[in-house]
């Protein structure tokens, strides 16, 4: 079967959130033509195979493509996110990206979309069902799959599992038909948190949950990430408190103590100092629920699931064939290596703002659309490293603060940030009335501590490197 030749300005590999956000900005700000290739049968990337009860962990207002709102503009009135901005479900996210593709991208006549295709490299891709091969002849390729999101459904556990052990990925938990004696949640990250909260929500007593946590994590209070003027004191106040904590800290340990005291960072167990930070958000109601679980095993990672015991790096615990073991050990992002965003005809979107890969993709697309010098583009799109260990918070914050400073010096970027709905923070700051003494006091704290915080974070960065 011969290759079918295709022509466009850009080839975007991946129609997940990053690829869609990048394409949206290109379509809005240029007249470029685009080929989008993806292995799934519909846009949305890993959301296609996410567990059924997954939701966004940050408000819907900060997710999706720049040109179309995902949020319904409402707060949750029930549940563990009560009083905070709505968190779209996985099904809602998939429907949203499908709608963007069908009703925004394709009607332009500038997008060719190829789902169910495996990308083979060098512009070549193959249809999974027909075997037809296509060759995309383009000026540039955008690798929107570089961050390699991992989900429980396609995760291979790093430990061995004996026959007869009741074991499943988190995706299958809602399919359970028979009660287990106990439920063993393997994984201390956000997926493990979601599993524990789901079990508690569905009336499983906390004493029937065994939670295996190889590393405790620092978490973010979701209330500090809310859009809208009513949350100004929480959202912008948290930024001011964060700058103050950095500026006043005398050591790395003191820094984390101050960040916790300021409400910037949270931990589940007050008696255990976290060693992990992945940027997961949590509500205070969720935190209270998780603290009901007292059977938390901290003996390192699981190495072997046996019929009657679980072998961990630092010991063993008893189990039985009547217990259900739930795999939540997949890491959300599996590729922590950093490369230049712009390299010749290859663009590799990565995070240029912490916690926000979708905003980052839109920003990088804007820089691609408006700037020509590759050195300048890479300077403006310096990668903010994804965190893993606790002290990675310092590396992340140092890079984030430098980017924010660089952007603030350029009028075009200031205006773009203010107009882009995925940013949010700039609008919130700009919305503060000059006559509102409380809001102005928060902004003064933020401004007064920003330069000292930048200098102090560089000192801490030198200490941990």
C-alpha positions as CSV (number, residue, x, y, z in Angstrom):
1,X,0.0,0.0,0.0
2,X,1.5,3.3,-1.1
3,X,1.9,6.3,1.2
4,X,-0.6,9.1,0.9
5,X,1.1,12.4,0.7
6,X,-0.3,15.3,2.9
7,X,0.6,19.0,3.0
8,X,0.3,21.5,5.9
9,X,2.3,24.0,7.8
10,X,2.4,22.0,11.1
11,X,2.1,18.4,12.1
12,X,0.8,18.0,15.7
13,X,1.4,14.6,17.2
14,X,-1.2,14.0,19.9
15,X,-4.7,15.4,20.3
16,X,-4.7,15.4,24.1
17,X,-5.0,18.7,26.1
18,X,-1.6,19.9,25.1
19,X,-2.0,19.3,21.4
20,X,-5.4,20.8,21.3
21,X,-4.4,23.9,23.2
22,X,-1.4,24.4,20.9
23,X,-3.6,24.0,17.8
24,X,-6.2,26.3,19.1
25,X,-3.8,29.2,19.6
26,X,-2.2,28.6,16.1
27,X,-5.7,28.7,14.5
28,X,-6.6,31.9,16.4
29,X,-3.4,33.8,15.9
30,X,-2.1,32.6,12.5
31,X,-3.4,31.4,9.1
32,X,-1.4,28.1,9.4
33,X,-2.7,24.8,8.3
34,X,-2.4,21.8,10.6
35,X,-2.4,18.0,10.5
36,X,-3.3,16.4,13.9
37,X,-2.5,12.7,14.4
38,X,-3.5,10.7,17.5
39,X,-3.6,7.0,18.5
40,X,-7.1,7.3,20.1
41,X,-10.4,7.3,18.4
42,X,-11.4,10.8,19.7
43,X,-9.6,13.9,21.0
44,X,-8.7,14.0,24.7
45,X,-5.5,12.0,25.0
46,X,-5.2,10.1,28.3
47,X,-8.8,11.1,29.2
48,X,-9.9,8.3,26.8
49,X,-8.5,5.7,29.2
50,X,-8.7,7.4,32.6
51,X,-10.6,5.8,35.4
52,X,-14.4,6.3,35.3
53,X,-14.7,8.6,38.3
54,X,-11.7,10.8,37.5
55,X,-12.2,14.6,37.6
56,X,-9.9,17.6,37.1
57,X,-7.9,18.4,40.2
58,X,-8.0,22.2,39.5
59,X,-11.0,24.3,38.6
60,X,-12.3,23.8,35.1
61,X,-11.9,27.5,34.4
62,X,-8.1,26.9,34.0
63,X,-8.4,23.9,31.6
64,X,-9.1,23.4,27.9
65,X,-8.3,25.5,24.9
66,X,-8.0,29.3,25.2
67,X,-10.9,30.1,22.9
68,X,-13.6,28.1,24.5
69,X,-14.7,27.9,28.1
70,X,-14.9,24.5,29.8
71,X,-16.1,25.7,33.1
72,X,-19.9,26.0,33.6
73,X,-19.1,29.1,35.7
74,X,-20.5,27.6,38.8
75,X,-19.3,26.2,42.2
76,X,-19.9,22.7,43.5
77,X,-22.7,22.8,46.0
78,X,-22.4,19.2,47.3
79,X,-19.5,16.7,47.8
80,X,-16.0,17.1,49.0
81,X,-15.3,20.1,46.6
82,X,-18.2,22.0,48.0
83,X,-17.9,25.8,47.7
84,X,-15.2,25.7,45.2
85,X,-15.1,26.0,41.4
86,X,-16.5,23.0,39.5
87,X,-14.2,20.1,38.6
88,X,-15.1,18.7,35.2
89,X,-15.5,14.9,35.0
90,X,-13.5,12.8,32.5
91,X,-16.6,12.4,30.4
92,X,-17.2,16.1,30.4
93,X,-13.6,16.8,29.3
94,X,-13.8,14.2,26.5
95,X,-17.1,15.7,25.3
96,X,-15.6,19.2,25.4
97,X,-12.5,18.3,23.3
98,X,-14.7,16.4,20.8
99,X,-16.9,19.5,20.5
100,X,-13.8,21.7,20.0
101,X,-12.6,19.5,17.2
102,X,-15.9,19.1,15.4
103,X,-17.3,22.6,15.8
104,X,-14.2,24.8,15.9
105,X,-11.2,23.1,14.3
106,X,-12.5,21.1,11.4
107,X,-14.9,23.8,10.1
108,X,-12.0,26.2,9.5
109,X,-10.8,24.0,6.6
110,X,-7.3,24.4,8.0
111,X,-7.2,21.2,10.1
112,X,-6.8,17.6,8.9
113,X,-7.5,15.2,11.8
114,X,-6.3,11.6,11.8
115,X,-7.5,9.6,14.8
116,X,-6.7,5.9,15.3
117,X,-3.2,6.4,13.8
118,X,0.2,5.4,15.2
119,X,3.0,8.0,14.6
120,X,6.1,6.3,13.2
121,X,8.4,9.3,13.1
122,X,9.7,11.6,10.4
123,X,6.2,12.7,9.3
124,X,5.0,9.1,8.8
125,X,2.0,7.6,10.4
126,X,-0.2,4.5,9.9
127,X,-3.9,3.9,10.5
128,X,-4.5,1.3,13.1
129,X,-7.5,-0.3,11.4
130,X,-6.6,-0.1,7.7
131,X,-2.8,-0.1,7.6
132,X,-2.9,2.9,5.3
133,X,0.2,5.0,5.7
134,X,0.4,8.8,5.4
135,X,3.3,11.1,5.0
136,X,2.9,14.6,6.4
137,X,5.0,17.1,4.5
138,X,5.1,20.1,6.9
139,X,7.4,23.0,8.0
140,X,7.4,22.0,11.6
141,X,6.4,19.1,13.9
142,X,4.9,19.6,17.3
143,X,5.5,16.7,19.7
144,X,2.5,17.0,22.1
145,X,3.2,13.6,23.6
146,X,6.5,14.3,25.1
147,X,5.3,14.5,28.7
148,X,4.0,10.9,28.4
149,X,1.1,10.9,30.8
150,X,0.6,7.5,32.5
151,X,-2.7,6.2,33.7
152,X,-3.7,3.1,35.7
153,X,-5.3,1.4,32.7
154,X,-2.1,1.0,30.7
155,X,0.4,0.9,33.6
156,X,2.5,-2.2,34.2
157,X,3.2,-2.6,37.9
158,X,6.9,-2.7,38.9
159,X,6.2,-5.5,41.4
160,X,5.5,-9.2,40.8
161,X,2.0,-10.6,41.5
162,X,1.4,-14.3,42.4
163,X,-1.5,-16.2,40.9
164,X,-4.7,-16.0,43.0
165,X,-4.1,-12.5,44.3
166,X,-7.2,-10.3,43.8
167,X,-5.6,-7.3,42.0
168,X,-6.9,-4.7,39.6
169,X,-6.1,-1.3,38.2
170,X,-8.1,1.6,39.6
171,X,-10.2,1.7,36.4
172,X,-11.9,-1.5,37.3
173,X,-12.9,-0.5,40.9
174,X,-16.5,0.6,40.0
175,X,-17.0,-2.9,38.4
176,X,-16.6,-4.8,41.7
177,X,-19.7,-7.0,42.4
178,X,-18.6,-8.8,45.6
179,X,-17.3,-7.2,48.8
180,X,-13.8,-7.8,49.8
181,X,-12.7,-8.2,53.4
182,X,-10.3,-5.3,53.0
183,X,-9.2,-2.9,50.3
184,X,-5.5,-2.4,49.8
185,X,-4.6,0.8,47.9
186,X,-1.1,0.7,46.5
187,X,0.2,4.2,45.8
188,X,0.5,7.4,47.8
189,X,0.0,9.9,44.9
190,X,-3.1,11.6,43.6
191,X,-4.4,8.4,42.1
192,X,-4.1,6.7,45.5
193,X,-5.9,9.7,47.1
194,X,-8.7,9.4,44.5
195,X,-9.1,5.6,45.3
196,X,-9.3,6.2,49.0
197,X,-11.8,9.0,48.7
198,X,-13.9,6.9,46.3
199,X,-14.0,4.0,48.7
200,X,-14.9,6.2,51.6
201,X,-17.6,8.0,49.5
202,X,-19.1,4.6,48.8
203,X,-19.5,3.7,52.4
204,X,-16.4,1.5,52.9
205,X,-15.4,1.9,56.6
206,X,-11.9,3.5,57.0
207,X,-10.7,0.6,59.1
208,X,-11.2,-1.7,56.0
209,X,-8.8,0.4,53.9
210,X,-5.1,-0.3,54.0
211,X,-3.1,2.4,52.3
212,X,0.4,1.7,51.1
213,X,2.3,5.0,50.9
214,X,5.9,4.7,49.8
215,X,6.4,8.5,50.1
216,X,4.1,11.1,51.8
217,X,3.4,14.1,49.6
218,X,3.1,17.8,50.1
219,X,-0.2,18.9,48.7
220,X,-1.7,22.2,47.6
221,X,-4.9,23.6,49.1
222,X,-7.4,23.8,46.1
223,X,-9.0,26.9,47.7
224,X,-5.8,28.8,46.8
225,X,-6.3,28.1,43.1
226,X,-9.8,29.5,42.6
227,X,-10.9,31.9,39.8
228,X,-13.2,34.9,40.5
229,X,-13.1,38.0,42.6
230,X,-14.8,36.3,45.6
231,X,-11.6,34.2,46.0
232,X,-9.2,37.1,45.7
233,X,-8.1,36.8,49.3
234,X,-7.5,33.1,49.0
235,X,-5.8,32.9,45.5
236,X,-3.8,36.1,45.4
237,X,-3.4,36.0,49.2
238,X,-1.7,32.6,48.8
239,X,0.7,34.1,46.3
240,X,1.6,36.9,48.8
241,X,2.0,34.4,51.6
242,X,4.2,32.2,49.5
243,X,6.5,35.1,48.6
244,X,6.6,36.1,52.3
245,X,7.5,32.5,53.4
246,X,10.3,32.3,50.8
247,X,11.7,35.8,51.7
248,X,11.7,35.1,55.4
249,X,12.9,31.5,55.5
250,X,16.4,30.9,56.9
251,X,16.9,27.4,55.6
252,X,15.2,24.8,53.3
253,X,13.6,23.1,56.3
254,X,12.4,26.4,57.6
255,X,11.0,27.2,54.2
256,X,8.7,24.2,54.2
257,X,7.6,24.9,57.7
258,X,6.7,28.4,56.8
259,X,4.9,27.3,53.6
260,X,2.8,24.9,55.7
261,X,2.1,27.6,58.3
262,X,1.0,30.0,55.6
263,X,-1.4,27.4,54.2
264,X,0.4,27.1,50.9
265,X,1.4,23.5,51.4
266,X,-0.6,20.8,53.2
267,X,0.1,17.2,54.4
268,X,-2.2,14.4,55.4
269,X,-0.3,13.2,58.5
270,X,1.1,15.9,60.7
271,X,3.6,13.5,62.2
272,X,5.3,12.6,58.9
273,X,7.4,15.0,56.9
274,X,6.7,14.6,53.2
275,X,9.4,13.7,50.8
276,X,7.4,14.0,47.6
277,X,5.8,16.9,45.7
278,X,3.8,16.4,42.5
279,X,1.6,19.5,42.7
280,X,-1.6,17.7,43.5
281,X,-4.4,19.8,44.9
282,X,-6.9,18.8,47.6
283,X,-9.8,20.4,49.4
284,X,-10.0,20.7,53.2
285,X,-13.0,18.4,53.2
286,X,-11.0,15.7,51.2
287,X,-8.1,16.1,53.7
288,X,-10.4,15.4,56.6
289,X,-11.7,12.3,55.0
290,X,-8.2,10.9,54.2
291,X,-7.2,11.5,57.8
292,X,-9.9,8.9,58.8
293,X,-7.7,6.2,57.4
294,X,-5.3,5.1,60.1
295,X,-3.9,1.9,58.5
296,X,-1.2,3.6,56.5
297,X,1.8,1.4,55.6
298,X,5.1,3.3,55.1
299,X,7.7,0.6,54.3
300,X,8.7,1.8,50.8
301,X,7.5,0.4,47.5
302,X,5.8,-2.9,47.0
303,X,8.1,-5.5,45.5
304,X,5.9,-8.7,45.6
305,X,2.2,-9.4,46.1
306,X,1.8,-12.9,47.5
307,X,-1.3,-14.8,48.5
308,X,-0.8,-14.2,52.2
309,X,1.6,-11.3,52.5
310,X,2.8,-8.2,50.8
311,X,6.6,-7.8,50.5
312,X,7.8,-4.2,50.6
313,X,11.3,-2.6,50.4
314,X,11.5,-2.3,54.2
315,X,9.4,-5.2,55.5
316,X,6.3,-7.3,55.0
317,X,2.6,-7.1,56.0
318,X,-0.1,-9.8,56.0
319,X,-2.8,-9.9,53.4
320,X,-5.2,-12.6,52.1
321,X,-7.0,-13.8,49.0
322,X,-10.1,-12.1,50.3
323,X,-8.5,-8.7,50.2
324,X,-8.7,-6.6,47.0
325,X,-5.5,-4.9,45.9
326,X,-5.9,-1.8,43.9
327,X,-3.0,-0.5,41.7
328,X,-2.5,3.2,42.0
329,X,1.2,3.2,41.5
330,X,1.3,4.8,38.1
331,X,3.0,8.2,38.0
332,X,1.0,10.8,36.2
333,X,4.0,12.1,34.2
334,X,6.6,9.6,33.3
335,X,9.0,11.8,31.4
336,X,10.8,14.3,33.7
337,X,13.7,15.0,31.2
338,X,13.9,18.6,29.9
339,X,14.8,19.5,26.4
340,X,14.6,22.8,24.5
341,X,11.1,23.7,23.4
342,X,12.2,25.0,20.0
343,X,14.8,23.0,18.1
344,X,14.8,23.7,14.4
345,X,11.7,22.3,12.9
346,X,10.7,20.5,16.1
347,X,8.6,22.0,18.8
348,X,8.3,20.1,22.1
349,X,5.7,21.7,24.4
350,X,6.5,21.4,28.1
351,X,5.5,23.3,31.3
352,X,6.6,26.9,31.2
353,X,4.3,27.5,34.2
354,X,4.0,25.1,37.1
355,X,0.9,22.9,37.3
356,X,-0.4,24.1,34.0
357,X,0.7,22.1,30.9
358,X,-2.4,23.3,28.9
359,X,-1.7,27.0,29.6
360,X,1.9,26.3,28.8
361,X,1.0,24.8,25.4
362,X,-1.1,27.8,24.5
363,X,1.7,30.2,25.5
364,X,4.3,28.3,23.5
365,X,2.1,28.5,20.5
366,X,1.7,32.2,20.9
367,X,5.5,32.6,21.0
368,X,5.8,30.4,17.9
369,X,3.2,32.6,16.2
370,X,4.7,36.0,17.1
371,X,8.5,35.5,17.4
372,X,11.1,34.3,14.9
373,X,14.4,34.1,16.6
374,X,14.9,30.6,18.1
375,X,17.1,31.8,20.9
376,X,14.6,34.4,22.0
377,X,11.7,31.9,21.8
378,X,13.6,29.4,24.0
379,X,14.4,32.2,26.5
380,X,10.7,33.1,26.8
381,X,9.8,29.5,27.0
382,X,12.3,28.2,29.6
383,X,11.0,24.9,30.9
384,X,9.7,24.8,34.5
385,X,10.8,21.4,35.7
386,X,8.2,18.9,36.8
387,X,8.5,18.2,40.5
388,X,9.1,14.8,42.1
389,X,11.0,15.1,45.4
390,X,10.0,17.6,48.0
391,X,12.9,20.0,47.2
392,X,11.9,20.0,43.6
393,X,9.4,22.6,44.7
394,X,12.4,25.0,45.0
395,X,13.6,24.2,41.5
396,X,10.1,24.6,40.1
397,X,9.5,27.9,41.9
398,X,12.9,29.4,40.8
399,X,12.2,28.7,37.1
400,X,8.6,29.9,37.4
401,X,9.5,33.2,39.0
402,X,12.2,33.8,36.4
403,X,9.7,33.2,33.6
404,X,7.1,35.4,35.2
405,X,9.7,38.2,35.5
406,X,10.8,37.8,31.9
407,X,7.2,37.9,30.6
408,X,6.4,41.0,32.7
409,X,9.1,43.0,30.8
410,X,7.4,42.6,27.4
411,X,4.2,44.5,26.7
412,X,3.0,42.0,24.1
413,X,3.2,39.1,26.5
414,X,1.6,41.1,29.4
415,X,-1.3,41.9,27.1
416,X,-1.6,38.3,25.9
417,X,-1.6,37.0,29.4
418,X,-4.3,39.5,30.5
419,X,-6.5,38.5,27.6
420,X,-6.0,34.7,27.8
421,X,-8.7,32.9,29.8
422,X,-6.3,30.1,30.9
423,X,-4.2,32.6,32.8
424,X,-6.8,34.0,35.2
425,X,-4.4,35.4,37.8
426,X,-3.5,38.6,35.8
427,X,-7.2,39.4,35.5
428,X,-7.7,38.8,39.2
429,X,-4.9,41.2,40.1
430,X,-6.1,43.8,37.7
431,X,-9.6,43.5,39.1
432,X,-8.6,44.8,42.5
433,X,-10.1,48.3,43.1
434,X,-7.8,51.0,44.2
435,X,-10.3,51.8,46.9
436,X,-10.3,48.3,48.3
437,X,-7.8,48.6,51.2
438,X,-7.7,44.8,52.0
439,X,-7.0,43.8,48.4
440,X,-4.4,46.5,47.9
441,X,-2.7,45.4,51.1
442,X,-2.4,41.9,49.7
443,X,-0.9,43.2,46.5
444,X,1.5,45.3,48.4
445,X,2.7,42.3,50.4
446,X,3.1,40.4,47.1
447,X,5.1,43.2,45.4
448,X,7.3,43.9,48.4
449,X,8.3,40.3,48.9
450,X,8.7,39.3,45.2
451,X,12.3,40.5,44.7
452,X,13.5,39.2,48.1
453,X,11.8,35.9,47.4
454,X,13.5,35.6,44.1
455,X,16.9,36.2,45.6
456,X,16.3,33.8,48.5
457,X,15.0,31.0,46.2
458,X,18.2,31.3,44.2
459,X,20.2,30.7,47.4
460,X,18.1,27.6,48.3
461,X,18.5,26.4,44.8
462,X,22.3,26.5,45.1
463,X,22.1,24.6,48.4
464,X,20.1,21.7,47.0
465,X,22.0,21.4,43.7
